[in-house]
């Protein structure tokens, strides 16, 4: 199975900051990687698919990059609504795998 | 409104069985692959199972292989998860989600496995 390592597990940031979250996969997944945002008690929400494609309706301050085994989610000019947990997902293989998650907290 | 609604969760004893349903509305699931994902209390997301539009391809996570069965009824516009031999570690909120990229999620249904 392809393993996914997401970092950091938590990060503290202020409104207006730029934050970056990284996911690394144990084998190449080409560009078959997605990013999700989850708020407490709610279902996750798709932000980015195929590494860098912004889902419809998602603000442009979110962006994704990478290919192969290393991927990043960047949020520029962090807004109050962005404090949440973020997960990556590799969907290249028969066995899909999420990263461990990153909690973005207010500094 | 385009939505997915899960049902069938509840409290079950270890070794017991439960069948979850996911009803779609506002679109036809017949052209989409579908998935089950779960989240244990206070933990991260875990993909559970995948089914292709015609049920010709099915995948399971190793943690549920041999115990859980995914199925679908495109006429009823519904997805199912039959869960047998349940264990305490299966306790989680179970979500259904559409397509390979999980672009649409339900609100989830809580399954608690406890004596």
Interface residues (C-beta under 8 A of the other chain):
Chain A: X1 X34 X36 X38 X42 X43 X44 X45 X46 X49 X50 X55 X87 X89 X91 X94 X95 X96 X97 X98 X99 X100 X101
Chain B: X35 X44 X45 X46 X47 X50 X59 X61 X62 X95 X100 X101 X102 X103 X105 X106 X107 X108
